[in-house]
Every structure is written in C-alpha cells, then in structure tokens.
Amino acid sequence: MNLAHDSAAALPFTVRIDAAELRHAMRVRGLTGAELSRKAAELGCKVSQATVSHALNGRRIHPNTLRAINAVLRAVAPLSDVEALVARDRVVIGPGIQWGSRS
C-alpha cells in the first residue's frame, strides 16, 4: 500500500472546516484571502492564498493550517458594528429550510 497516494490514509491528518463560517469571519474582519495569507506570514505561519481558497471551497486542510487561520482570526478584531451588517451565506437544504441565514 502506497500511503503517499492513498487518500483514505491522508484523511485523519486533514480537517474540513465550515467554509461559510470562515467566509463570514473573514468578512466581518474585512479580510480577503490574500490579506489572511499575509497576516499569517506576519505571525510566522505559512498559509498560501490557494490554501485559503481551498478552505473556502470546502476542501480539507492540514491541522497546522487550521491553527494558522485561527491565529489570524484571533489577532484581527472584527470591524466595529460590522457583524450585524454582514449577511451570512444562505444554503438551501430543502423546501423552506435554510441553514446559516440571518434575517
């Protein structure tokens, strides 16, 4: 068995984050993917813009990357009074059922 190419073997070492929540956290802080990547570098962490894009599109990321993204989100305070203004993404689950919506 070739562990380097076995996707099942790689799963325990990766995490899938809630892309909608990450997107919302970035928006209330006024961060783009490029800015998140730069802020991570300033904190001594390596997170590429492509990796941020992968996370925002539901792809699995390494736990160290999750820690780096979290460090940036903790270091950058949400913009004052923006939380109530920035709408969360809405995902339609079924007829009349929405997840992540804020009216």
Secondary structure, 3 states (H helix, E strand, C coil): CCCCCCHHHHHHHCECCCHHHHHHHHHHCCCCHHHHHHHHHHCCCCCCHHHHHHHHCCCCECHHHHHHHHHHHHHCCCCCCCCCCCCCCCEEEECCEEECCCC
